[in-house]
C-alpha cells in the first residue's frame, strides 16, 4: 500500500476510538499497523533487507513505557481537543511517530555505550554481530553489527518523519508544531554528544551533568513532546510556555530517577545490568554529587573507589556494591532524591499556572508522579 494512503486506511469508522482508555496499547497497535505497511514496501527491494527490517520491527514493538507519545497526546488534550474522532486518531499516529525517534536514539545509544542488553535481550548491534558469527560471513562480526545498528537507527529516524507527515493532520497544524519537532531531534543529539564529551574529558561537575540531563532527557522525553502535542492542538502561547516549564522539570526528574535505578534498581525489572552507567563512565548528576562532596571533605578513600569504578568495563558486582556504599555514605543518593522531589514540586506549580481543563491537568499531574516515582 502506498504510504500516502495510510491516513485513509486507518480512519475508517471502526478505528475511531477514545484512545486514552488504553493509550500505550493503542500506540503499540498504531506502530504495528504503520510498520506492516513499511515492511511490505521493503519486501519489494530485497528479502535480505526485510530480515533486517524485521529486527527493527521487533525492537520497536518489544515494549517500553511509551512516555513520549503519552506526553504528546496530553499536550494535545491540554489545548482543549477531544479524546475521540477522526482527528484524534490522526493525532495518535503523529504522537506514535515519536517512538521511532526513540528507537533510533536507543539503537545508537546502545552502540555508543557498547551495551550488550536492552530490556533483557541482546542489543541490536550484538544481535547482528551474533548472526554474522553464526553464519561465518567475511569481515569482523563487531563491525557488521555496528554497521547494521547505525543503518537501522537511521531508518527509524527517517520513518518517524514519514509517519508524522502521513498521519492525516492539517498542514497548518504540522507547520505550527515543526519547531518543537526539529528542536527535539537536535537537542537529543546535542545531549548525546555532550554525554560522550563529558566521559572523554572526565568532567565530574554538576553543571555538565545537568546540561546533559536537560538536553538528552528532559527536552526529548517530556518538554518537547508536550510542546509538540500542544502546538499541534493549537494551544495558546501561555499554555505552551507553562507546559514547557512543567515538562522541563519533570524530564530532568525522570532522568535522575533513571540514574538511581541504574545503580539501585532490580535488573529483572529495569532490563539493564546494575552498574552499567558506572562501567560506561557516565557522568550522571548522582556521580557528580558524589565527586564534589568527596572533594569538599578531602575524602580520598571515597574518591579512589569512585574513580576505580567509573569507566571500568570489568567492574565486578562487588565493585558496584562498593560504589553504591560510597554514594550513600557521601549523601549523593539523598541529594538526588531531594532534587527529584523539588523538581516535581516546581513542575506541578508550573502546571497550576496553565489554563488547562481539570481532568487533563489531573492526568498530567498523575503522569508527573508516575515517571518520577517508579521502579523501572
C-alpha positions in Angstrom: 0.0 0.0 0.0 1.4 3.5 -0.9 2.4 5.5 2.2 0.1 8.3 1.3 -2.9 6.0 1.7 -2.1 5.3 5.3 -4.3 8.0 6.8 -7.2 7.0 4.5 -6.9 3.3 5.5 -6.7 4.0 9.2 -9.5 6.5 9.7 -12.3 4.1 9.0 -15.2 4.1 11.4 -14.0 1.1 13.4 -10.7 2.8 14.1 -12.2 5.9 15.6 -11.8 5.3 19.3 -11.3 7.0 22.6 -7.6 6.4 22.6 -6.7 7.4 26.2 -8.6 4.5 27.7 -5.6 2.3 26.8 -3.1 4.8 25.3 0.0 2.6 25.4 -1.7 -0.3 23.7 -3.1 2.0 21.0 0.3 3.4 20.4 1.6 -0.2 20.1 -1.2 -1.1 17.5 -0.6 2.2 15.6 3.1 1.4 15.3 2.4 -2.2 14.3 0.0 -1.0 11.5 2.5 1.5 10.2 5.5 -0.8 10.3 3.5 -3.5 8.5 3.0 -1.1 5.6 6.7 -0.1 5.5 7.7 -3.8 5.7 5.6 -4.6 2.6 7.4 -1.8 0.8 10.8 -3.1 1.8 9.8 -6.7 0.7 9.9 -5.3 -2.9 13.5 -4.3 -2.5 15.3 -7.4 -1.3 14.5 -10.4 1.0 17.7 -9.9 3.0 16.8 -6.3 3.7 13.4 -7.4 5.0 15.2 -9.7 7.5 16.9 -6.6 8.8 13.7 -4.6 8.9 12.1 -7.4 10.9 14.8 -6.8 13.6 13.8 -3.2 13.7 10.1 -4.0 14.0 10.8 -6.4 16.8 12.8 -3.8 18.6 10.1 -1.1 18.3 7.3 -3.4 19.2 9.1 -5.2 22.0 7.8 -2.7 24.6 8.7 0.3 26.5 6.8 2.9 28.6 5.7 4.9 25.5 6.3 8.1 27.6 6.9 10.4 24.6 3.6 9.7 22.8 1.8 9.8 26.1 3.0 13.4 26.8 2.4 14.5 23.3 -1.1 13.2 23.5 -1.8 15.0 26.7 -0.2 18.2 25.4 -2.8 18.0 22.5 -5.6 17.4 25.0 -4.3 20.3 27.1 -5.1 22.5 24.1 -8.7 21.7 24.5 -9.1 18.9 21.9 -11.5 16.0 22.2 -10.3 12.5 23.0 -12.1 10.8 20.1 -13.0 11.3 16.5 -11.0 11.0 13.2 -8.7 13.9 14.1 -7.9 12.3 17.5 -6.9 9.2 15.5 -4.6 11.3 13.3 -3.1 12.8 16.4 -2.4 9.3 17.8 -0.4 8.5 14.7 1.5 11.7 15.0 2.3 11.0 18.7 3.3 7.4 17.9 5.9 8.6 15.4 7.9 9.8 18.5 8.6 6.1 19.3 10.6 5.8 16.0 12.8 8.7 17.1 13.2 6.8 20.4 14.1 3.6 18.6 16.9 5.4 16.7 18.2 7.0 19.9 18.2 3.7 21.8 19.9 1.7 19.0 22.6 4.4 18.6 22.9 4.9 22.4 23.5 1.1 22.9 26.1 1.2 20.2 27.9 4.3 21.7 27.8 2.7 25.1 28.8 -0.8 23.8 25.8 -2.2 25.8 25.1 -5.9 25.5 21.5 -6.0 26.5 18.4 -3.8 26.3 15.1 -4.8 28.0 16.7 -8.1 28.9 17.5 -9.0 25.3 20.7 -8.6 23.1 21.0 -5.1 21.8 20.7 -4.6 18.0 24.4 -4.4 17.2 25.0 -7.5 19.4 22.2 -9.4 17.6 23.6 -8.7 14.2 27.1 -9.5 15.3 25.9 -12.9 16.6 24.2 -13.6 13.2 27.4 -12.7 11.4 29.4 -15.0 13.6 26.9 -17.9 13.3 26.8 -17.6 9.5 30.6 -17.5 9.2 30.5 -14.4 7.0 33.5 -12.4 5.9 34.9 -9.4 7.8 34.5 -8.9 11.6 31.3 -9.6 13.4 31.6 -6.5 15.5 31.9 -4.2 12.5 28.9 -5.8 10.8 26.8 -5.4 14.0 27.9 -1.8 14.2 27.0 -1.0 10.6 23.6 -2.7 10.9 22.7 -0.8 14.1 23.7 2.5 12.6 21.7 1.9 9.4 18.5 0.6 11.2 18.7 3.6 13.6 18.8 5.9 10.5 15.8 4.1 9.0 13.8 4.5 12.2 14.6 8.2 12.3 13.6 8.7 8.6 10.4 6.7 9.1 9.5 8.9 12.2 9.3 11.9 9.9 7.4 9.9 7.2 4.9 8.7 9.8 4.3 12.2 11.2 3.7 13.6 7.7 1.4 10.7 6.7 -0.6 11.0 9.9 -3.5 12.9 8.4 -3.1 16.2 10.3 -3.8 19.6 8.6 -0.7 21.3 7.1 -1.1 24.4 9.3 -1.1 22.3 12.4 2.1 20.5 11.3 3.7 23.8 10.4 2.9 25.1 13.9 4.5 22.1 15.6 7.5 21.9 13.3 9.8 24.0 15.7 9.2 21.6 18.6 9.8 18.6 16.3 13.0 20.0 14.9 14.3 21.2 18.2 13.7 17.9 19.9 15.7 15.9 17.4 18.6 18.4 17.5 18.7 18.7 21.3 18.7 15.0 22.0 21.8 14.6 19.7 23.4 17.6 21.4 22.8 16.0 24.7 24.2 12.7 23.5 27.4 14.4 22.2 27.9 16.3 25.5 27.4 13.0 27.3 30.2 11.4 25.2 32.4 14.5 25.5 32.0 14.6 29.3 33.1 11.0 29.5 36.1 11.7 27.3 37.1 14.8 29.3 36.4 13.3 32.6 34.1 16.2 33.5 32.8 15.5 37.0 30.9 18.7 37.6 27.2 19.0 38.5 26.8 21.7 35.8 27.9 19.4 33.0 25.7 16.6 34.3 22.7 18.8 34.5 23.2 20.1 30.9 23.2 16.6 29.5 20.1 15.8 31.5 18.3 18.9 30.2 19.1 18.2 26.5 19.3 14.4 26.3 16.5 13.6 28.7 14.2 16.5 29.7 13.8 18.1 26.3 13.4 14.9 24.4 11.4 12.9 26.9 8.8 15.4 28.2 9.2 19.0 27.4 9.3 18.9 23.6 6.7 16.1 23.2 4.3 18.1 25.4 5.0 21.2 23.3 4.7 19.2 20.1 1.3 18.0 21.1 0.1 21.4 22.4 1.3 23.1 19.2 -0.5 20.5 17.0 -3.6 21.1 19.0 -3.5 24.9 18.7 -2.7 25.8 22.3 -2.1 29.5 23.1 1.4 30.7 23.9 0.8 31.0 27.6 -0.3 27.4 27.8 2.6 26.2 25.7 5.1 28.0 28.0 3.5 26.6 31.2 3.6 23.1 29.7 7.2 23.5 28.7 8.2 24.6 32.2 6.3 21.7 33.6 8.0 19.3 31.1 11.5 20.6 31.6 11.4 19.9 35.3 9.7 16.5 35.0 12.0 15.5 32.3 15.1 16.1 34.4 13.5 14.4 37.4 12.7 11.4 35.2 16.4 11.1 34.2 17.5 11.5 37.8 15.2 8.6 38.8 16.7 6.6 35.8 20.2 7.2 37.2 19.2 5.9 40.6 17.5 2.9 39.1 20.6 2.2 37.0 22.5 1.6 40.2 20.0 0.6 42.8 17.1 -0.8 40.7 16.3 -4.5 40.2 17.9 -5.6 36.8 15.0 -8.0 36.3 12.6 -5.0 36.3 14.8 -2.4 34.6 16.0 -4.7 31.9 19.6 -3.4 32.2 22.5 -4.9 34.3 23.1 -3.0 37.5 26.0 -0.6 37.4 26.2 -0.2 33.6 26.3 3.6 33.9 29.4 3.2 36.1 31.1 0.8 33.6 30.3 3.1 30.7 31.8 6.1 32.6 28.6 8.1 32.7 29.0 11.4 34.4 25.5 11.5 35.9 24.3 14.0 38.5 24.5 11.2 41.1 28.1 10.7 40.3 28.9 14.4 40.1 27.3 15.0 43.5 29.4 12.2 45.0 32.7 13.6 43.5 32.0 17.2 44.6 31.1 16.0 48.1 34.1 13.7 48.4 36.5 16.5 47.2 35.0 19.1 49.6 35.6 16.6 52.5 39.0 15.6 51.3 37.7 12.0 51.3 40.5 10.3 49.3 39.2 6.8 50.1 35.8 7.6 48.5 37.4 9.3 45.5 39.6 6.3 44.9 36.6 3.9 45.0 34.6 6.2 42.6 37.5 6.6 40.1 38.3 2.9 40.1 34.6 2.2 39.3 33.8 4.9 36.7 34.6 3.8 33.2 35.8 0.4 34.2 34.2 -2.1 31.8 35.3 -5.0 34.0 33.7 -3.7 37.2 32.5 -6.6 39.2 29.3 -6.9 41.3 31.4 -6.3 44.4 32.8 -3.2 42.8 29.3 -1.9 42.1 28.4 -2.6 45.7 31.4 -0.6 47.0 30.4 2.3 44.7 26.8 2.2 46.0 28.0 2.3 49.6 30.2 5.4 48.8 27.3 7.2 47.0 25.1 6.6 50.1 27.8 7.5 52.6 28.5 10.8 50.8 24.8 11.7 50.8 24.7 11.8 46.9 21.7 9.5 46.8 19.8 11.6 49.3 20.7 14.8 47.4 19.4 13.4 44.1 16.2 12.2 45.8 15.7 15.7 47.1 16.4 17.2 43.7 13.7 14.9 42.2 11.2 16.0 44.8 12.0 19.7 44.3 11.7 19.4 40.5 8.4 17.5 40.8 7.0 20.2 43.1 8.2 23.1 40.8 6.7 21.3 37.8 3.3 20.9 39.5 3.4 24.6 40.4 4.1 25.5 36.7 1.2 23.2 35.7 -1.1 25.1 38.0 -0.5 28.3 36.0 -1.7 26.7 32.8 -5.3 27.2 31.8 -6.0 23.5 31.3 -9.2 21.6 31.9 -9.3 19.9 35.3 -9.3 16.3 34.1 -6.4 17.0 31.8 -4.4 18.8 34.5 -5.1 15.9 36.9 -3.8 13.4 34.3 -0.6 15.4 33.7 0.0 15.6 37.5 -0.6 11.9 37.7 1.9 11.3 34.9 4.5 13.6 36.7 4.4 11.3 39.7 4.3 8.1 37.7 7.5 8.9 35.7 9.5 10.2 38.7 8.5 7.7 41.3 8.9 4.3 39.6 10.8 1.1 39.7 11.7 0.7 36.0 
